Amino acid sequence: MNLKKTWNKKYGKCEIVTKENSSLKLVAIDMVRLHDGETKTYDEKDTEFGIIIFGGKCKVAGEGFEYNEVGKRKDVFDGPCACVYVPRNTKFTITGIGEVSMCVSKSPSENDHKPALIKPEDVIIKNLGKPGWQREAHFILDERVDADILYIGEAWVEGGQWSSYPPHKHDDDNMPVEAATEELYYYEFDKPQGFGIQRVYTKEGDIDETYTVKSGDMVEMPRGYHPEHCAPGYKNYYLWIMAGKNRGFFMTTDEDHAWLNK
């Protein structure tokens, strides 16, 4: 089972995670990089969208809404992001304002919602973890946005630190303790040679994968625990995209490592 995929950062729209090539059932991913004035239009049935701007600015416009000058940062290491939520059955167009790059996440949707613009100043910032597994987490398309299943944020990990640690999972529908939620990470590092390690495993052993990740890589987490480590000397960014009917952090810790939370 290969859960790792890579974006080559070419211009245009790259369909990286699709129904045909993925272990995920609730998340598809397009990576989009546009020149100034270049456009991409989406018109997909029963699909909700979360558009996360990595760097640059764009315009996102559709029936009943128009968001201009979306985005402030130059890259993912330049502060909080801007994000646009587009509800199902809504045709819309993205237009580059200068060069811009983004992730367009897509999930099946059964209900109608309103489009929403999440500005950088709307992002909730939390410092999570303890020494050895600390990270700065940004909550972006979260409970404050009325959506069906998408739940999106970002995180930054300093060199030598772990994240998603102690290992946790969210694949059993056992609310309010744990939700059945798929997830995907997309990674960037502050230097071209920067790298990290991503593990995905289940107690049953049917999934036991370990990957070296660099800028442009992403790893799917259909089930199981998924701790990640950033190599010393580098800084790691990752976008986390979760999808499930119970939106939020409802997860359980690997019982072998739960003592670390005490």
MINU-416500 format. One record per residue (C-alpha): residue number from 0; residue in one letter; z, x, y. Coordinates in nm, 4 decimals. Layout:
<atoms>
+-----+---+----------+----------+----------+
:   k : r :       pz :       px :       py :
+-----+---+----------+----------+----------+
: NUM : A :        Z :        X :        Y :
...
+-----+---+----------+----------+----------+
</atoms>
This chain:
<atoms>
+-----+---+----------+----------+----------+
:   k : r :       pz :       px :       py :
+-----+---+----------+----------+----------+
:   0 : M :   0.0000 :   0.0000 :   0.0000 :
:   1 : N :  -0.1115 :   0.1551 :   0.3289 :
:   2 : L :   0.0711 :   0.0000 :   0.6234 :
:   3 : K :  -0.0478 :   0.2532 :   0.8831 :
:   4 : K :  -0.3443 :   0.2096 :   1.1176 :
:   5 : T :  -0.4757 :   0.4114 :   1.4128 :
:   6 : W :  -0.6378 :   0.3276 :   1.7456 :
:   7 : N :  -0.8903 :   0.5869 :   1.8642 :
:   8 : K :  -0.8456 :   0.4776 :   2.2294 :
:   9 : K :  -1.2160 :   0.4226 :   2.2817 :
:  10 : Y :  -1.3281 :   0.1883 :   2.5567 :
:  11 : G :  -1.3873 :  -0.1766 :   2.4753 :
:  12 : K :  -1.2093 :  -0.4001 :   2.2274 :
:  13 : C :  -1.0942 :  -0.2538 :   1.8952 :
:  14 : E :  -0.9792 :  -0.5000 :   1.6310 :
:  15 : I :  -0.7144 :  -0.2886 :   1.4593 :
:  16 : V :  -0.5052 :  -0.5403 :   1.2631 :
:  17 : T :  -0.6931 :  -0.8383 :   1.1208 :
:  18 : K :  -0.6395 :  -1.0989 :   0.8515 :
:  19 : E :  -0.8819 :  -0.9071 :   0.6315 :
:  20 : N :  -0.7243 :  -0.5605 :   0.6519 :
:  21 : S :  -0.3533 :  -0.6293 :   0.6980 :
:  22 : S :  -0.0380 :  -0.7063 :   0.5039 :
:  23 : L :   0.0682 :  -0.9303 :   0.7926 :
:  24 : K :   0.0008 :  -1.3032 :   0.7990 :
:  25 : L :   0.1383 :  -1.3846 :   1.1440 :
:  26 : V :   0.0168 :  -1.0972 :   1.3623 :
:  27 : A :  -0.3278 :  -0.9622 :   1.4519 :
:  28 : I :  -0.3800 :  -0.6820 :   1.7029 :
:  29 : D :  -0.6660 :  -0.5888 :   1.9341 :
:  30 : M :  -0.6412 :  -0.2748 :   2.1442 :
:  31 : V :  -0.8393 :  -0.3056 :   2.4662 :
:  32 : R :  -0.9414 :  -0.0359 :   2.7142 :
:  33 : L :  -1.1587 :  -0.1344 :   3.0073 :
:  34 : H :  -1.3437 :   0.0354 :   3.2910 :
:  35 : D :  -1.3199 :  -0.1036 :   3.6418 :
:  36 : G :  -1.4852 :  -0.4460 :   3.6504 :
:  37 : E :  -1.5399 :  -0.4603 :   3.2739 :
:  38 : T :  -1.4416 :  -0.7880 :   3.1069 :
:  39 : K :  -1.3367 :  -0.9238 :   2.7694 :
:  40 : T :  -1.3189 :  -1.2960 :   2.6967 :
:  41 : Y :  -1.1117 :  -1.4674 :   2.4284 :
:  42 : D :  -1.1635 :  -1.8199 :   2.2985 :
:  43 : E :  -0.9785 :  -1.8613 :   1.9677 :
:  44 : K :  -0.8515 :  -2.1819 :   1.8137 :
:  45 : D :  -0.4806 :  -2.2362 :   1.7436 :
:  46 : T :  -0.3872 :  -1.8832 :   1.8506 :
:  47 : E :  -0.1278 :  -1.7698 :   2.1042 :
:  48 : F :  -0.1601 :  -1.4343 :   2.2811 :
:  49 : G :   0.0767 :  -1.1718 :   2.4160 :
:  50 : I :  -0.1040 :  -0.9168 :   2.6353 :
:  51 : I :   0.0989 :  -0.6006 :   2.6994 :
:  52 : I :  -0.0342 :  -0.3653 :   2.9673 :
:  53 : F :   0.0094 :   0.0010 :   2.8725 :
:  54 : G :  -0.1245 :   0.1439 :   3.1970 :
:  55 : G :  -0.3437 :   0.0407 :   3.4885 :
:  56 : K :  -0.4140 :  -0.3034 :   3.6295 :
:  57 : C :  -0.6169 :  -0.6056 :   3.5307 :
:  58 : K :  -0.6831 :  -0.9688 :   3.6093 :
:  59 : V :  -0.6166 :  -1.2343 :   3.3456 :
:  60 : A :  -0.7625 :  -1.5761 :   3.4202 :
:  61 : G :  -0.8210 :  -1.8946 :   3.2220 :
:  62 : E :  -0.8188 :  -2.2685 :   3.2552 :
:  63 : G :  -0.5403 :  -2.3585 :   3.4958 :
:  64 : F :  -0.4151 :  -2.0062 :   3.5668 :
:  65 : E :  -0.5167 :  -1.6816 :   3.7324 :
:  66 : Y :  -0.3001 :  -1.3682 :   3.7378 :
:  67 : N :  -0.4283 :  -1.0932 :   3.9657 :
:  68 : E :  -0.3176 :  -0.7302 :   3.9865 :
:  69 : V :  -0.1307 :  -0.7465 :   3.6540 :
:  70 : G :   0.0378 :  -0.4133 :   3.5859 :
:  71 : K :   0.2067 :  -0.1433 :   3.7927 :
:  72 : R :   0.2665 :   0.1574 :   3.5711 :
:  73 : K :   0.0253 :   0.4433 :   3.5053 :
:  74 : D :   0.1244 :   0.4789 :   3.1385 :
:  75 : V :   0.3946 :   0.3751 :   2.8922 :
:  76 : F :   0.6365 :   0.6412 :   3.0210 :
:  77 : D :   0.6226 :   0.5029 :   3.3754 :
:  78 : G :   0.8729 :   0.2178 :   3.3638 :
:  79 : P :   0.8682 :  -0.1440 :   3.2442 :
:  80 : C :   0.5426 :  -0.3171 :   3.1579 :
:  81 : A :   0.3672 :  -0.6319 :   3.2699 :
:  82 : C :   0.2785 :  -0.8939 :   3.0102 :
:  83 : V :   0.0806 :  -1.2165 :   3.0009 :
:  84 : Y :   0.1393 :  -1.4995 :   2.7545 :
:  85 : V :  -0.1580 :  -1.7290 :   2.6869 :
:  86 : P :  -0.1017 :  -2.0447 :   2.4799 :
:  87 : R :  -0.3241 :  -2.1757 :   2.2042 :
:  88 : N :  -0.6688 :  -2.3249 :   2.2621 :
:  89 : T :  -0.7004 :  -2.1623 :   2.6042 :
:  90 : K :  -1.0130 :  -1.9647 :   2.6851 :
:  91 : F :  -0.9404 :  -1.6675 :   2.9115 :
:  92 : T :  -1.0959 :  -1.3475 :   3.0462 :
:  93 : I :  -0.9439 :  -1.0042 :   3.1093 :
:  94 : T :  -1.1036 :  -0.7979 :   3.3878 :
:  95 : G :  -1.0267 :  -0.4323 :   3.4509 :
:  96 : I :  -0.9090 :  -0.3343 :   3.7997 :
:  97 : G :  -0.9720 :   0.0359 :   3.7754 :
:  98 : E :  -0.9184 :   0.1714 :   3.4262 :
:  99 : V :  -0.6686 :  -0.0255 :   3.2177 :
: 100 : S :  -0.5439 :  -0.0200 :   2.8591 :
: 101 : M :  -0.3500 :  -0.2857 :   2.6719 :
: 102 : C :  -0.2500 :  -0.4444 :   2.3431 :
: 103 : V :  -0.3661 :  -0.7991 :   2.2790 :
: 104 : S :  -0.1401 :  -0.9481 :   2.0115 :
: 105 : K :  -0.2435 :  -1.2726 :   1.8431 :
: 106 : S :  -0.0473 :  -1.5168 :   1.6303 :
: 107 : P :  -0.1129 :  -1.8615 :   1.4835 :
: 108 : S :   0.0247 :  -2.1426 :   1.6980 :
: 109 : E :   0.0819 :  -2.5129 :   1.6322 :
: 110 : N :   0.2217 :  -2.6219 :   1.9677 :
: 111 : D :   0.1094 :  -2.6328 :   2.3288 :
: 112 : H :   0.2871 :  -2.4184 :   2.5872 :
: 113 : K :   0.2306 :  -2.2994 :   2.9407 :
: 114 : P :   0.0775 :  -1.9609 :   3.0303 :
: 115 : A :   0.3270 :  -1.7113 :   3.1699 :
: 116 : L :   0.3249 :  -1.3849 :   3.3599 :
: 117 : I :   0.6120 :  -1.1475 :   3.2862 :
: 118 : K :   0.6378 :  -0.8961 :   3.5692 :
: 119 : P :   0.8005 :  -0.5514 :   3.5334 :
: 120 : E :   1.1002 :  -0.6734 :   3.7339 :
: 121 : D :   1.1461 :  -0.9581 :   3.4830 :
: 122 : V :   1.1958 :  -0.7208 :   3.1890 :
: 123 : I :   1.5509 :  -0.7039 :   3.0497 :
: 124 : I :   1.6623 :  -0.3450 :   2.9795 :
: 125 : K :   1.9344 :  -0.2597 :   2.7272 :
: 126 : N :   2.0657 :   0.0706 :   2.5934 :
: 127 : L :   2.1248 :   0.0242 :   2.2216 :
: 128 : G :   2.2799 :   0.2287 :   1.9418 :
: 129 : K :   2.5209 :   0.5196 :   1.9133 :
: 130 : P :   2.4749 :   0.9001 :   1.9353 :
: 131 : G :   2.2125 :   0.9893 :   1.6782 :
: 132 : W :   2.0412 :   0.6519 :   1.6958 :
: 133 : Q :   2.0132 :   0.5613 :   2.0623 :
: 134 : R :   1.7210 :   0.3941 :   2.2363 :
: 135 : E :   1.6317 :   0.2162 :   2.5563 :
: 136 : A :   1.5032 :  -0.1292 :   2.4634 :
: 137 : H :   1.3011 :  -0.3585 :   2.6900 :
: 138 : F :   1.2862 :  -0.7314 :   2.6168 :
: 139 : I :   0.9628 :  -0.8759 :   2.7522 :
: 140 : L :   0.8148 :  -1.1829 :   2.5837 :
: 141 : D :   1.1468 :  -1.3125 :   2.4577 :
: 142 : E :   1.3442 :  -1.6391 :   2.4492 :
: 143 : R :   1.2885 :  -1.6897 :   2.8216 :
: 144 : V :   0.9190 :  -1.7564 :   2.7549 :
: 145 : D :   0.8313 :  -2.0786 :   2.5763 :
: 146 : A :   0.6125 :  -1.9679 :   2.2836 :
: 147 : D :   0.5666 :  -2.0516 :   1.9166 :
: 148 : I :   0.6359 :  -1.7329 :   1.7211 :
: 149 : L :   0.5597 :  -1.4195 :   1.9293 :
: 150 : Y :   0.8549 :  -1.2054 :   2.0376 :
: 151 : I :   0.7685 :  -0.8745 :   2.2055 :
: 152 : G :   0.9403 :  -0.5717 :   2.3549 :
: 153 : E :   0.9228 :  -0.1958 :   2.3992 :
: 154 : A :   1.1540 :   0.0957 :   2.3244 :
: 155 : W :   1.1920 :   0.4636 :   2.4119 :
: 156 : V :   1.3544 :   0.7171 :   2.1819 :
: 157 : E :   1.4566 :   1.0702 :   2.2811 :
: 158 : G :   1.3785 :   1.3635 :   2.0527 :
: 159 : G :   1.6096 :   1.3973 :   1.7551 :
: 160 : Q :   1.7186 :   1.0331 :   1.7668 :
: 161 : W :   1.6625 :   0.7556 :   1.5161 :
: 162 : S :   1.5721 :   0.3981 :   1.6000 :
: 163 : S :   1.5968 :   0.0724 :   1.4058 :
: 164 : Y :   1.8990 :   0.2434 :   1.2578 :
: 165 : P :   2.1120 :   0.1864 :   1.0579 :
: 166 : P :   1.8168 :   0.0421 :   0.8661 :
: 167 : H :   1.7793 :  -0.3312 :   0.9181 :
: 168 : K :   1.5477 :  -0.6020 :   0.7921 :
: 169 : H :   1.4449 :  -0.9536 :   0.8905 :
: 170 : D :   1.2455 :  -1.1021 :   0.6038 :
: 171 : D :   1.4744 :  -1.3712 :   0.4580 :
: 172 : D :   1.5019 :  -1.7193 :   0.6097 :
: 173 : N :   1.8802 :  -1.7298 :   0.6209 :
: 174 : M :   1.9623 :  -1.8460 :   0.9731 :
: 175 : P :   2.1604 :  -1.7799 :   1.1782 :
: 176 : V :   2.2250 :  -1.4493 :   0.9997 :
: 177 : E :   1.8666 :  -1.3453 :   0.9304 :
: 178 : A :   1.5201 :  -1.4734 :   1.0189 :
: 179 : A :   1.1942 :  -1.4343 :   0.8283 :
: 180 : T :   1.0005 :  -1.2307 :   1.0836 :
: 181 : E :   0.7071 :  -0.9930 :   1.0495 :
: 182 : E :   0.6903 :  -0.6892 :   1.2758 :
: 183 : L :   0.4583 :  -0.4119 :   1.3872 :
: 184 : Y :   0.5219 :  -0.0894 :   1.5827 :
: 185 : Y :   0.2683 :   0.0909 :   1.8024 :
: 186 : Y :   0.3592 :   0.4481 :   1.9025 :
: 187 : E :   0.3001 :   0.6904 :   2.1885 :
: 188 : F :   0.4524 :   1.0333 :   2.2510 :
: 189 : D :   0.4975 :   1.2194 :   2.5782 :
: 190 : K :   0.3032 :   1.5230 :   2.4525 :
: 191 : P :  -0.0194 :   1.5290 :   2.2479 :
: 192 : Q :   0.1465 :   1.7134 :   1.9592 :
: 193 : G :   0.4496 :   1.4841 :   1.9541 :
: 194 : F :   0.5246 :   1.3011 :   1.6303 :
: 195 : G :   0.7768 :   1.0896 :   1.4490 :
: 196 : I :   0.8570 :   0.9557 :   1.1042 :
: 197 : Q :   0.8442 :   0.5882 :   1.0086 :
: 198 : R :   0.9834 :   0.4562 :   0.6833 :
: 199 : V :   0.9362 :   0.1041 :   0.5423 :
: 200 : Y :   1.1189 :   0.0133 :   0.2210 :
: 201 : T :   1.2723 :  -0.2736 :   0.0277 :
: 202 : K :   1.5762 :  -0.2758 :  -0.1982 :
: 203 : E :   1.3535 :  -0.3955 :  -0.4815 :
: 204 : G :   1.1338 :  -0.0876 :  -0.4394 :
: 205 : D :   0.8035 :  -0.2749 :  -0.4217 :
: 206 : I :   0.7583 :  -0.1235 :  -0.0754 :
: 207 : D :   0.8590 :   0.2402 :  -0.0231 :
: 208 : E :   0.6372 :   0.4039 :   0.2377 :
: 209 : T :   0.6944 :   0.6986 :   0.4730 :
: 210 : Y :   0.4452 :   0.7909 :   0.7461 :
: 211 : T :   0.4023 :   1.0601 :   1.0065 :
: 212 : V :   0.3173 :   0.8771 :   1.3291 :
: 213 : K :   0.1525 :   1.0130 :   1.6438 :
: 214 : S :   0.0123 :   0.8597 :   1.9616 :
: 215 : G :  -0.2298 :   0.5804 :   1.8761 :
: 216 : D :  -0.0746 :   0.4997 :   1.5386 :
: 217 : M :   0.0806 :   0.1712 :   1.4344 :
: 218 : V :   0.2720 :   0.0627 :   1.1248 :
: 219 : E :   0.2998 :  -0.2890 :   0.9803 :
: 220 : M :   0.6328 :  -0.4197 :   0.8540 :
: 221 : P :   0.5634 :  -0.7281 :   0.6420 :
: 222 : R :   0.9066 :  -0.6995 :   0.4783 :
: 223 : G :   1.1885 :  -0.4555 :   0.4329 :
: 224 : Y :   1.3921 :  -0.2008 :   0.6256 :
: 225 : H :   1.2104 :   0.0143 :   0.8815 :
: 226 : P :   1.4016 :   0.3076 :   1.0375 :
: 227 : E :   1.2086 :   0.5444 :   1.2659 :
: 228 : H :   1.2769 :   0.9008 :   1.3872 :
: 229 : C :   1.1415 :   1.0987 :   1.6834 :
: 230 : A :   1.0944 :   1.4726 :   1.6316 :
: 231 : P :   1.3173 :   1.6922 :   1.8525 :
: 232 : G :   1.1538 :   1.8106 :   2.1742 :
: 233 : Y :   0.9456 :   1.4974 :   2.2263 :
: 234 : K :   0.9952 :   1.1498 :   2.3667 :
: 235 : N :   0.8746 :   0.8519 :   2.1697 :
: 236 : Y :   0.7596 :   0.5140 :   2.2952 :
: 237 : Y :   0.6943 :   0.2203 :   2.0684 :
: 238 : L :   0.5813 :  -0.1339 :   2.1256 :
: 239 : W :   0.7443 :  -0.3809 :   1.8886 :
: 240 : I :   0.5796 :  -0.7093 :   1.8107 :
: 241 : M :   0.7679 :  -0.9640 :   1.6025 :
: 242 : A :   0.6414 :  -1.2995 :   1.4803 :
: 243 : G :   0.8338 :  -1.5790 :   1.3126 :
: 244 : K :   0.9531 :  -1.9336 :   1.3705 :
: 245 : N :   1.3006 :  -1.8127 :   1.4738 :
: 246 : R :   1.2350 :  -1.5849 :   1.7697 :
: 247 : G :   1.5049 :  -1.3253 :   1.8306 :
: 248 : F :   1.7105 :  -1.0477 :   1.6732 :
: 249 : F :   1.8333 :  -1.2125 :   1.3533 :
: 250 : M :   1.8643 :  -0.9282 :   1.1030 :
: 251 : T :   2.0817 :  -0.7713 :   0.8352 :
: 252 : T :   2.1702 :  -0.4057 :   0.7812 :
: 253 : D :   2.1064 :  -0.2146 :   0.4588 :
: 254 : E :   2.4438 :  -0.2478 :   0.2865 :
: 255 : D :   2.4358 :   0.1196 :   0.1839 :
: 256 : H :   2.4415 :   0.2191 :   0.5511 :
: 257 : A :   2.6365 :  -0.0700 :   0.7037 :
: 258 : W :   2.9467 :   0.1500 :   0.7373 :
: 259 : L :   2.7736 :   0.3265 :   1.0273 :
: 260 : N :   2.8156 :   0.0152 :   1.2405 :
: 261 : K :   3.1955 :   0.0262 :   1.2134 :
+-----+---+----------+----------+----------+
</atoms>
